[in-house]
Amino acid sequence: MTTTVDNADSSTDVASTLGSVIDEVIRPQATVVDREGAFPRSGVDALAAAGLLGLASSTEVGGGGHGLRVVAEVVERLAAECGSTAMVVLMHYAATAVIEAHGPREVRAAIATGDHLATLAFSEYGSRSHFWSPTGTARTTDDGTIRLDARKSWVTSAGEANSYVWSSLPVAPDAGPMTLWLVPADSPGLTVSGDFDGLGLRGNGSRPMTAEGLPVPSTAMMSADGAGLDTALGAVLPWFLVLNAAFCLGLADSAVAEAGQHLTATTLTHTGAALRDAPVTRRDLARLMIRTDALRAFLGDTVTALETGRDDAMLRVLQVKALAGETVADVTDGAMQLCGGSAFRRELGLERRFRDARAARVMAPTTDALLDFVGRVATGLPLFDVANR
Ligand SMILES: Cc1cc2nc3c(=O)[nH]c(=O)nc-3n(C[C@H](O)[C@H](O)[C@H](O)COP(=O)(O)OP(=O)(O)OC[C@H]3O[C@@H](n4cnc5c(N)ncnc54)[C@H](O)[C@@H]3O)c2cc1C
């Protein structure tokens, strides 16, 4: 398992371009996106126009050709400003990874130039967070067309994306556990079937979607019939898990910075002391900082393991989101406690980060599932119990 190794010059260019988009569009709209639960369309369009949605696409189709290190830095910085935008972009990059490997050239080229937003439609009402066991079907009809039927429970950017990487049962019953498809947004029979009114990431538009008799050509199949789980684990999972960890890191780091500024700038007029003058506040801030920096180091090591094809790369990938999801939940909770009532109100931006942070541990594979996977690797068991998948 390896990823492209990024060069330092091109990553500096990306950082500077991203900085401008954040300053001009993403940071100013973050509060409104959260308060109104609005999809961050202007931020996504600005990222597309700046060439940042094509970062993970290969240079052969006009993309940036970047590996996980640079792409993770982008997600981390976006998450520090607007969790909803970061999640939309994270899902787009995770979908891009599989489309790059198995999708049609015209879609790859459209992603590379920023004209196409993609996402993952895996989770279903039937199998819930167990994305490895789709219940939606793909059947061949009398006229030879393949028709998809499914009730997807959560699809980030639903109704906003141009295409959906879609999981189903295989067409041939014994072909394997899952088949992946690339479903265009304008497919007949595809509907967004509900709203998203979440605790956090309120603008990421993770709405339910339904496919009813949705026709797909056999060319829409990504990799072989029944081979979708291997593709999901090999091509999608490393990107999704590493980028999710970067998303958590961005949120945690910004919460620590916010807390540090608050402790420094806030004084008690009757004593003249700042909040930072109490040793206990410095100790608690230090603990949050160390947790966050430990996550940064672990994430860096995970990317290095992937870049160098280290034997423990897959293990690191499974571990990193479990670590990140729990770290960001604890760190944002601790930052709320440190900053007291000021954090409880919206004035600091901490409560938004606290709410956004709750998503990581329940996004599939959830922390529970990842801990089980890691335990299985540690004891020599297969990732999935085939009899009880
Ligand atoms: C903001 C957000 C965006 C999302 N975007 C997408 C998206 O773009 N595409 C997509 O496909 N999905 C997406 N999801 C869905 C996500 O990946 C999960 O499928 C979903 O959050 C699971 O919720 P649930 O209530 O169905 O969980 P359930 O499966 O009902 O699980 C409930 C709890 O039980 C635990 N649990 C379940 N089974 C076991 C077990 N066997 N052992 C131990 N514990 C277990 C889980 O860890 C979880 O904590 C998104 C979710 C969120 C929150």
The ligand as an ORCA input file, in Angstrom:
! r2SCAN-3c Opt
* xyz 0 1
  C     -21.712     14.194      9.176
  C     -21.824     12.847      8.559
  C     -21.578     12.703      7.214
  C     -21.703     11.441      6.609
  N     -21.466     11.323      5.280
  C     -21.587     10.108      4.684
  C     -21.332      9.962      3.286
  O     -21.007     10.916      2.565
  N     -21.465      8.735      2.733
  C     -21.815      7.645      3.476
  O     -21.892      6.553      2.919
  N     -22.073      7.749      4.807
  C     -21.958      8.957      5.413
  N     -22.230      9.091      6.760
  C     -22.755      7.929      7.500
  C     -21.725      7.291      8.400
  O     -20.645      6.802      7.658
  C     -22.356      6.162      9.223
  O     -22.880      5.184      8.398
  C     -23.469      6.668     10.117
  O     -23.007      7.762     10.865
  C     -23.874      5.534     11.043
  O     -24.966      5.976     11.820
  P     -26.041      4.902     12.317
  O     -26.971      5.610     13.234
  O     -26.620      4.226     11.131
  O     -25.085      3.919     13.123
  P     -25.359      2.432     13.622
  O     -24.817      1.460     12.654
  O     -26.781      2.286     14.030
  O     -24.414      2.371     14.903
  C     -24.765      2.992     16.150
  C     -23.605      2.837     17.110
  O     -23.392      1.441     17.347
  C     -22.043      1.096     17.079
  N     -22.004     -0.232     16.480
  C     -22.659     -0.652     15.374
  N     -22.375     -1.925     15.112
  C     -21.500     -2.333     16.050
  C     -20.821     -3.546     16.324
  N     -21.005     -4.634     15.563
  N     -19.994     -3.596     17.393
  C     -19.832     -2.514     18.197
  N     -20.450     -1.323     17.988
  C     -21.269     -1.250     16.938
  C     -21.526      2.124     16.119
  O     -20.112      2.271     16.224
  C     -22.269      3.366     16.554
  O     -21.569      4.049     17.558
  C     -22.093     10.330      7.384
  C     -22.313     10.492      8.760
  C     -22.181     11.720      9.344
  C     -22.427     11.861     10.823
*
